[in-house]
Amino acid sequence: MNAEVQFITDDKGEKKAVIMNISDYQSLIEDVEDLAACAERRNEATIPHEEFLKELKEDGLI
């Protein structure tokens, strides 16, 4: 993502807020949510790829 942003500054020129396109904002929020989900699941046990595929087939997902 290469978002175009505008900054709102105070009297000293310090950045205080940002204005950006809503679609860029929504994409950014989705990325943050994805990262949060990864962080929450980082300690979960893993299974072999073959077992994962078998479970997907049993569940009718592939």
N, CA, C and O atoms as CSV, one atom per row, in Angstrom:
chain,resi,resn,atom,element,x,y,z
A,1,MET,N,N,0.842,-1.173,0.000
A,1,MET,CA,C,0.000,0.000,0.000
A,1,MET,C,C,0.891,1.241,0.000
A,1,MET,O,O,1.860,1.328,0.754
A,2,ASN,N,N,0.553,2.170,-0.835
A,2,ASN,CA,C,1.295,3.420,-0.907
A,2,ASN,C,C,0.298,4.556,-0.694
A,2,ASN,O,O,-0.043,5.281,-1.628
A,3,ALA,N,N,-0.162,4.699,0.546
A,3,ALA,CA,C,-1.218,5.647,0.873
A,3,ALA,C,C,-0.724,7.085,0.784
A,3,ALA,O,O,0.387,7.415,1.198
A,4,GLU,N,N,-1.579,7.917,0.236
A,4,GLU,CA,C,-1.307,9.349,0.214
A,4,GLU,C,C,-1.986,9.948,1.441
A,4,GLU,O,O,-3.192,9.786,1.632
A,5,VAL,N,N,-1.220,10.630,2.259
A,5,VAL,CA,C,-1.771,11.181,3.490
A,5,VAL,C,C,-1.491,12.677,3.578
A,5,VAL,O,O,-0.551,13.197,2.978
A,6,GLN,N,N,-2.338,13.339,4.341
A,6,GLN,CA,C,-2.136,14.742,4.673
A,6,GLN,C,C,-2.098,14.828,6.191
A,6,GLN,O,O,-2.791,14.077,6.879
A,7,PHE,N,N,-1.293,15.737,6.709
A,7,PHE,CA,C,-1.174,15.880,8.150
A,7,PHE,C,C,-1.793,17.185,8.619
A,7,PHE,O,O,-1.707,18.212,7.946
A,8,ILE,N,N,-2.411,17.124,9.776
A,8,ILE,CA,C,-2.887,18.320,10.463
A,8,ILE,C,C,-1.842,18.620,11.529
A,8,ILE,O,O,-1.473,17.753,12.321
A,9,THR,N,N,-1.373,19.861,11.535
A,9,THR,CA,C,-0.314,20.244,12.471
A,9,THR,C,C,-0.803,21.325,13.423
A,9,THR,O,O,-1.779,22.027,13.155
A,10,ASP,N,N,-0.101,21.438,14.534
A,10,ASP,CA,C,-0.413,22.500,15.486
A,10,ASP,C,C,0.359,23.768,15.114
A,10,ASP,O,O,1.023,23.821,14.079
A,11,ASP,N,N,0.266,24.761,15.951
A,11,ASP,CA,C,0.931,26.048,15.692
A,11,ASP,C,C,2.450,25.928,15.592
A,11,ASP,O,O,3.108,26.772,14.983
A,12,LYS,N,N,3.005,24.866,16.198
A,12,LYS,CA,C,4.454,24.664,16.169
A,12,LYS,C,C,4.895,23.806,14.987
A,12,LYS,O,O,6.087,23.561,14.799
A,13,GLY,N,N,3.928,23.350,14.192
A,13,GLY,CA,C,4.247,22.509,13.050
A,13,GLY,C,C,4.352,21.034,13.389
A,13,GLY,O,O,4.761,20.234,12.548
A,14,GLU,N,N,3.989,20.663,14.609
A,14,GLU,CA,C,4.029,19.247,15.008
A,14,GLU,C,C,2.779,18.533,14.499
A,14,GLU,O,O,1.663,19.040,14.615
A,15,LYS,N,N,2.988,17.356,13.939
A,15,LYS,CA,C,1.877,16.571,13.408
A,15,LYS,C,C,0.975,16.110,14.550
A,15,LYS,O,O,1.446,15.574,15.553
A,16,LYS,N,N,-0.332,16.327,14.380
A,16,LYS,CA,C,-1.301,15.965,15.403
A,16,LYS,C,C,-2.361,14.992,14.899
A,16,LYS,O,O,-2.971,14.279,15.695
A,17,ALA,N,N,-2.587,14.955,13.593
A,17,ALA,CA,C,-3.604,14.076,13.018
A,17,ALA,C,C,-3.254,13.809,11.561
A,17,ALA,O,O,-2.383,14.456,10.980
A,18,VAL,N,N,-3.953,12.843,10.994
A,18,VAL,CA,C,-3.696,12.479,9.597
A,18,VAL,C,C,-5.030,12.357,8.860
A,18,VAL,O,O,-6.037,11.932,9.426
A,19,ILE,N,N,-5.010,12.734,7.609
A,19,ILE,CA,C,-6.164,12.575,6.725
A,19,ILE,C,C,-5.716,11.644,5.610
A,19,ILE,O,O,-4.675,11.856,4.988
A,20,MET,N,N,-6.518,10.605,5.362
A,20,MET,CA,C,-6.178,9.674,4.286
A,20,MET,C,C,-7.443,9.147,3.624
A,20,MET,O,O,-8.530,9.218,4.196
A,21,ASN,N,N,-7.293,8.624,2.432
A,21,ASN,CA,C,-8.386,8.048,1.681
A,21,ASN,C,C,-9.000,6.909,2.482
A,21,ASN,O,O,-8.276,6.123,3.094
A,22,ILE,N,N,-10.329,6.811,2.487
A,22,ILE,CA,C,-11.014,5.793,3.296
A,22,ILE,C,C,-10.636,4.375,2.872
A,22,ILE,O,O,-10.523,3.495,3.725
A,23,SER,N,N,-10.440,4.137,1.594
A,23,SER,CA,C,-10.070,2.781,1.163
A,23,SER,C,C,-8.672,2.418,1.659
A,23,SER,O,O,-8.427,1.266,2.016
A,24,ASP,N,N,-7.754,3.385,1.684
A,24,ASP,CA,C,-6.427,3.137,2.234
A,24,ASP,C,C,-6.515,2.862,3.734
A,24,ASP,O,O,-5.825,1.986,4.256
A,25,TYR,N,N,-7.370,3.620,4.418
A,25,TYR,CA,C,-7.572,3.427,5.860
A,25,TYR,C,C,-8.120,2.031,6.139
A,25,TYR,O,O,-7.638,1.337,7.033
A,26,GLN,N,N,-9.132,1.623,5.369
A,26,GLN,CA,C,-9.727,0.299,5.576
A,26,GLN,C,C,-8.705,-0.803,5.323
A,26,GLN,O,O,-8.673,-1.796,6.049
A,27,SER,N,N,-7.879,-0.640,4.312
A,27,SER,CA,C,-6.834,-1.614,4.026
A,27,SER,C,C,-5.832,-1.684,5.172
A,27,SER,O,O,-5.393,-2.769,5.555
A,28,LEU,N,N,-5.478,-0.539,5.709
A,28,LEU,CA,C,-4.560,-0.478,6.842
A,28,LEU,C,C,-5.154,-1.191,8.060
A,28,LEU,O,O,-4.451,-1.938,8.742
A,29,ILE,N,N,-6.431,-0.966,8.335
A,29,ILE,CA,C,-7.103,-1.615,9.463
A,29,ILE,C,C,-7.128,-3.134,9.265
A,29,ILE,O,O,-6.901,-3.885,10.213
A,30,GLU,N,N,-7.403,-3.587,8.043
A,30,GLU,CA,C,-7.390,-5.032,7.771
A,30,GLU,C,C,-6.009,-5.622,8.053
A,30,GLU,O,O,-5.901,-6.704,8.632
A,31,ASP,N,N,-4.963,-4.918,7.647
A,31,ASP,CA,C,-3.602,-5.394,7.906
A,31,ASP,C,C,-3.324,-5.493,9.406
A,31,ASP,O,O,-2.718,-6.461,9.865
A,32,VAL,N,N,-3.763,-4.503,10.158
A,32,VAL,CA,C,-3.571,-4.517,11.611
A,32,VAL,C,C,-4.335,-5.682,12.228
A,32,VAL,O,O,-3.819,-6.358,13.118
A,33,GLU,N,N,-5.560,-5.923,11.765
A,33,GLU,CA,C,-6.348,-7.043,12.287
A,33,GLU,C,C,-5.684,-8.376,11.975
A,33,GLU,O,O,-5.669,-9.279,12.811
A,34,ASP,N,N,-5.131,-8.499,10.764
A,34,ASP,CA,C,-4.422,-9.730,10.388
A,34,ASP,C,C,-3.209,-9.953,11.292
A,34,ASP,O,O,-2.960,-11.071,11.744
A,35,LEU,N,N,-2.469,-8.896,11.545
A,35,LEU,CA,C,-1.292,-9.010,12.418
A,35,LEU,C,C,-1.698,-9.387,13.844
A,35,LEU,O,O,-1.013,-10.172,14.499
A,36,ALA,N,N,-2.806,-8.831,14.320
A,36,ALA,CA,C,-3.293,-9.166,15.657
A,36,ALA,C,C,-3.692,-10.637,15.727
A,36,ALA,O,O,-3.400,-11.307,16.717
A,37,ALA,N,N,-4.352,-11.146,14.694
A,37,ALA,CA,C,-4.739,-12.555,14.663
A,37,ALA,C,C,-3.504,-13.449,14.667
A,37,ALA,O,O,-3.479,-14.466,15.360
A,38,CYS,N,N,-2.490,-13.083,13.908
A,38,CYS,CA,C,-1.240,-13.859,13.891
A,38,CYS,C,C,-0.594,-13.864,15.274
A,38,CYS,O,O,-0.123,-14.901,15.741
A,39,ALA,N,N,-0.574,-12.719,15.916
A,39,ALA,CA,C,0.043,-12.615,17.242
A,39,ALA,C,C,-0.708,-13.469,18.259
A,39,ALA,O,O,-0.092,-14.114,19.109
A,40,GLU,N,N,-2.033,-13.474,18.173
A,40,GLU,CA,C,-2.840,-14.271,19.104
A,40,GLU,C,C,-2.606,-15.774,18.930
A,40,GLU,O,O,-2.709,-16.536,19.891
A,41,ARG,N,N,-2.293,-16.193,17.714
A,41,ARG,CA,C,-2.176,-17.619,17.411
A,41,ARG,C,C,-0.740,-18.120,17.351
A,41,ARG,O,O,-0.512,-19.286,17.028
A,42,ARG,N,N,0.234,-17.265,17.656
A,42,ARG,CA,C,1.633,-17.639,17.459
A,42,ARG,C,C,2.076,-18.834,18.305
A,42,ARG,O,O,3.037,-19.511,17.942
A,43,ASN,N,N,1.408,-19.106,19.410
A,43,ASN,CA,C,1.802,-20.223,20.265
A,43,ASN,C,C,0.958,-21.482,20.051
A,43,ASN,O,O,1.116,-22.465,20.774
A,44,GLU,N,N,0.064,-21.454,19.060
A,44,GLU,CA,C,-0.749,-22.632,18.780
A,44,GLU,C,C,0.110,-23.739,18.168
A,44,GLU,O,O,1.095,-23.487,17.475
A,45,ALA,N,N,-0.292,-24.939,18.446
A,45,ALA,CA,C,0.409,-26.091,17.877
A,45,ALA,C,C,0.195,-26.124,16.364
A,45,ALA,O,O,-0.819,-25.643,15.858
A,46,THR,N,N,1.154,-26.690,15.661
A,46,THR,CA,C,1.038,-26.831,14.211
A,46,THR,C,C,0.755,-28.279,13.861
A,46,THR,O,O,0.975,-29.186,14.664
A,47,ILE,N,N,0.255,-28.483,12.632
A,47,ILE,CA,C,0.024,-29.835,12.142
A,47,ILE,C,C,0.693,-29.957,10.776
A,47,ILE,O,O,0.898,-28.958,10.088
A,48,PRO,N,N,1.032,-31.180,10.390
A,48,PRO,CA,C,1.637,-31.372,9.074
A,48,PRO,C,C,0.668,-30.955,7.960
A,48,PRO,O,O,-0.550,-31.038,8.112
A,49,HIS,N,N,1.234,-30.511,6.852
A,49,HIS,CA,C,0.444,-30.049,5.715
A,49,HIS,C,C,-0.529,-31.123,5.233
A,49,HIS,O,O,-1.685,-30.827,4.931
A,50,GLU,N,N,-0.068,-32.353,5.162
A,50,GLU,CA,C,-0.911,-33.450,4.695
A,50,GLU,C,C,-2.134,-33.629,5.602
A,50,GLU,O,O,-3.238,-33.872,5.114
A,51,GLU,N,N,-1.939,-33.511,6.902
A,51,GLU,CA,C,-3.044,-33.636,7.847
A,51,GLU,C,C,-4.033,-32.480,7.676
A,51,GLU,O,O,-5.246,-32.674,7.756
A,52,PHE,N,N,-3.509,-31.298,7.443
A,52,PHE,CA,C,-4.354,-30.132,7.222
A,52,PHE,C,C,-5.226,-30.334,5.988
A,52,PHE,O,O,-6.426,-30.064,6.024
A,53,LEU,N,N,-4.625,-30.808,4.895
A,53,LEU,CA,C,-5.382,-31.067,3.672
A,53,LEU,C,C,-6.459,-32.129,3.905
A,53,LEU,O,O,-7.578,-32.005,3.408
A,54,LYS,N,N,-6.115,-33.165,4.656
A,54,LYS,CA,C,-7.077,-34.235,4.958
A,54,LYS,C,C,-8.267,-33.658,5.716
A,54,LYS,O,O,-9.411,-33.993,5.408
A,55,GLU,N,N,-8.021,-32.803,6.694
A,55,GLU,CA,C,-9.113,-32.202,7.468
A,55,GLU,C,C,-9.989,-31.311,6.587
A,55,GLU,O,O,-11.211,-31.306,6.728
A,56,LEU,N,N,-9.372,-30.567,5.689
A,56,LEU,CA,C,-10.151,-29.714,4.783
A,56,LEU,C,C,-11.050,-30.567,3.892
A,56,LEU,O,O,-12.206,-30.216,3.652
A,57,LYS,N,N,-10.520,-31.684,3.403
A,57,LYS,CA,C,-11.317,-32.585,2.549
A,57,LYS,C,C,-12.449,-33.202,3.354
A,57,LYS,O,O,-13.577,-33.290,2.868
A,58,GLU,N,N,-12.164,-33.629,4.578
A,58,GLU,CA,C,-13.207,-34.226,5.432
A,58,GLU,C,C,-14.321,-33.230,5.731
A,58,GLU,O,O,-15.487,-33.607,5.844
A,59,ASP,N,N,-13.954,-31.955,5.859
A,59,ASP,CA,C,-14.934,-30.917,6.138
A,59,ASP,C,C,-15.633,-30.410,4.874
A,59,ASP,O,O,-16.507,-29.546,4.946
A,60,GLY,N,N,-15.242,-30.953,3.719
A,60,GLY,CA,C,-15.844,-30.550,2.459
A,60,GLY,C,C,-15.447,-29.169,1.974
A,60,GLY,O,O,-16.154,-28.559,1.172
A,61,LEU,N,N,-14.328,-28.679,2.454
A,61,LEU,CA,C,-13.870,-27.352,2.072
A,61,LEU,C,C,-13.017,-27.358,0.819
A,61,LEU,O,O,-12.848,-26.325,0.170
A,62,ILE,N,N,-12.475,-28.532,0.476
A,62,ILE,CA,C,-11.756,-28.660,-0.796
A,62,ILE,C,C,-12.109,-29.994,-1.419
A,62,ILE,O,O,-11.618,-30.320,-2.499
